[in-house]
Amino acid sequence: MGQVKATAPDAAAAPRVVIFAGPNGAGKSTHAEAVLEALGIRVFVNADYIARGLSGVHTDTVAVAAGRIMLRRLNELAAAGEDFGFESTLASRSFAPFLKRLKARGYRVAIYYFSLASAQLAVRRVRLRVSLGGHDVPADIVRRRFGRSRANFLALYTPLADEWALFDNSSAGEARLVAESKHNQLDIKEADTWQTFQAAANASQA
């Protein structure tokens, strides 16, 4: 697995929230633990983990309940000024108001986005995860979220982030850094991949 690197800031810095984003099956949870450990952040909120605690079967009803519990927990952490991370496909626009409220409270927002080359690859990754005992997401939902996730990340969520990084996790065992932004400075590592991602995201938004 390619290692996603993160640098811990000064302990006196502002409270932090780190979002691990990307389509279903992109490897968000896989990388979250190492990144949060490097950042010194101990709290990670994941609706899928919550859902597994509610039921052995990842049904739509359980997913909705888990989502509500997750939002309640996120709001509790924010109210306490805690550092925390959470996972989302960002296929919904619903986290944008939440992040705006965090920024108004002085939070620094970081987004690590893990992309895949196609929706079909996302479906295959989810199937592989299920075969290994992981949770399922129906293929039609994976496909529906795929384009919206990319479009929302680029157009809606990157403007809310103090820093962000885009990784291509299409190749098994390797998450390649494509582009990152810190202090409003964009650093492109793989120009062709970045342009392809931008074009696909813009097309999904149209």
C-alpha positions in Angstrom: 0.0 0.0 0.0 1.3 3.4 -0.9 1.8 5.5 2.3 -0.1 8.7 2.6 2.1 11.1 4.5 0.9 13.8 6.9 2.8 16.1 9.2 1.6 17.0 12.7 1.3 20.7 13.3 2.3 22.7 16.4 0.3 21.5 19.5 -0.8 25.1 20.0 -2.5 25.3 16.6 -6.2 25.7 15.9 -8.5 22.7 16.3 -8.5 20.5 13.3 -10.9 18.4 11.3 -9.7 16.0 8.6 -12.1 14.5 6.0 -11.2 11.3 4.2 -13.2 11.5 1.0 -13.8 9.7 -2.2 -16.0 7.1 -3.9 -17.1 3.9 -2.3 -14.2 1.4 -2.4 -11.5 4.0 -2.8 -9.6 3.1 0.3 -10.6 5.9 2.6 -10.8 3.8 5.8 -7.6 2.0 4.9 -5.5 5.2 5.0 -7.3 7.1 7.7 -5.7 5.4 10.7 -2.1 6.0 9.7 -2.8 9.6 8.6 -4.6 10.5 11.9 -1.9 8.9 13.9 0.7 11.0 12.2 -1.4 14.1 12.8 -1.9 13.2 16.5 -5.7 13.0 16.1 -7.3 10.2 18.1 -11.0 10.5 17.1 -12.3 9.1 13.8 -16.0 9.0 13.1 -17.2 6.6 10.4 -20.8 5.8 9.6 -20.0 2.4 8.3 -18.4 1.4 11.6 -21.5 2.7 13.5 -23.8 0.7 11.1 -21.9 -2.5 11.8 -22.5 -1.9 15.5 -26.2 -1.5 14.9 -26.8 -4.5 12.7 -24.9 -7.4 11.1 -26.7 -6.5 7.8 -25.9 -3.1 6.3 -29.5 -2.3 5.3 -30.7 1.2 4.1 -32.5 1.6 7.4 -29.4 1.0 9.4 -27.4 3.3 7.2 -29.8 6.1 7.8 -29.7 5.6 11.6 -25.9 5.4 11.5 -25.7 8.6 9.5 -27.8 10.4 12.2 -25.6 9.1 15.0 -22.5 10.2 13.1 -23.8 13.7 12.6 -24.7 13.9 16.3 -21.2 12.8 17.3 -19.6 15.3 14.8 -21.6 18.1 16.3 -20.6 17.1 19.9 -16.9 17.0 18.9 -17.2 20.4 17.2 -19.0 21.9 20.2 -16.1 20.7 22.5 -13.4 22.1 20.1 -11.9 18.6 19.7 -9.6 17.5 16.9 -11.3 14.8 14.8 -11.5 13.0 11.5 -14.4 11.6 9.6 -15.1 9.8 6.4 -17.5 10.7 3.6 -18.0 10.2 -0.1 -18.9 13.9 -0.3 -21.6 12.8 -2.8 -24.0 15.0 -0.7 -23.7 18.8 -0.3 -24.8 18.4 3.4 -21.4 18.7 5.0 -20.7 22.1 3.5 -22.8 24.1 6.1 -21.2 22.0 8.8 -17.7 22.9 7.6 -18.6 26.5 7.3 -19.7 26.5 11.0 -16.4 24.8 12.0 -14.4 27.4 10.2 -16.3 30.2 11.9 -15.3 28.5 15.2 -11.6 28.6 14.2 -11.2 25.1 12.9 -8.7 24.3 10.2 -10.1 22.0 7.6 -8.1 19.3 5.7 -9.5 17.0 3.0 -7.7 13.9 1.7 -9.6 12.7 -1.4 -8.9 9.2 -2.8 -10.0 8.8 -6.4 -10.5 5.9 -8.7 -10.3 5.7 -12.4 -13.9 4.7 -13.0 -17.2 3.9 -11.3 -16.9 0.3 -12.5 -13.6 0.0 -10.6 -15.3 1.4 -7.5 -18.0 -1.4 -7.9 -15.3 -4.0 -8.2 -13.5 -2.7 -5.1 -16.7 -2.9 -3.1 -17.3 -6.5 -4.3 -13.7 -7.4 -3.2 -14.3 -5.8 0.2 -17.5 -7.8 0.6 -15.7 -11.0 -0.3 -13.2 -10.3 2.5 -16.0 -9.7 5.0 -16.4 -6.0 4.6 -19.7 -4.0 4.2 -21.6 -3.8 1.0 -22.9 -0.9 -1.0 -25.3 -1.6 -3.9 -23.7 -1.1 -7.3 -26.3 1.4 -8.5 -25.6 3.6 -5.4 -21.8 3.3 -6.0 -22.3 4.5 -9.5 -24.7 7.3 -8.6 -22.4 8.7 -5.9 -19.2 8.4 -8.1 -19.7 11.4 -10.3 -21.3 13.6 -7.6 -18.4 12.9 -5.3 -15.8 14.2 -7.7 -17.9 17.2 -8.7 -18.6 18.2 -5.1 -15.1 17.7 -3.9 -13.7 20.0 -6.6 -16.4 22.7 -6.8 -17.9 22.8 -3.3 -15.5 21.3 -0.8 -12.0 22.4 -1.8 -12.9 26.1 -1.4 -13.8 25.3 2.2 -10.5 23.5 2.9 -7.4 25.1 4.4 -5.5 22.3 2.7 -6.4 19.4 0.6 -4.7 16.5 -1.2 -5.9 14.4 -4.1 -4.7 10.8 -4.4 -5.2 8.3 -7.2 -5.8 4.9 -5.6 -6.7 3.1 -8.8 -3.6 0.8 -8.7 -3.7 -1.8 -6.0 -1.2 -1.1 -3.3 -0.4 2.4 -4.3 -2.0 5.8 -3.5 -0.3 8.3 -5.7 -0.4 12.0 -4.8 -1.8 13.8 -7.8 -2.2 17.4 -6.5 -2.3 19.2 -3.2 -3.1 22.7 -2.0 -1.6 24.4 1.1 -1.7 28.1 2.0 -3.7 28.7 -1.2 -0.8 27.3 -3.3 -1.6 24.5 -5.7 1.1 21.9 -6.3 0.4 19.5 -9.2 2.4 16.3 -9.1 0.7 14.5 -12.0 -0.5 17.0 -14.6 -2.3 14.5 -16.9 -4.1 12.7 -14.0 -5.1 16.1 -12.5 -6.5 17.4 -15.9 -8.4 14.1 -16.4 -9.9 14.4 -12.9 -10.8 18.0 -13.4 -12.5 17.3 -16.7 -14.5 14.4 -15.3 -15.5 16.4 -12.2 -16.7 19.3 -14.3 -18.6 17.0 -16.7 -20.4 15.4 -13.7 -21.3 18.8 -12.4 -22.8 19.9 -15.8 
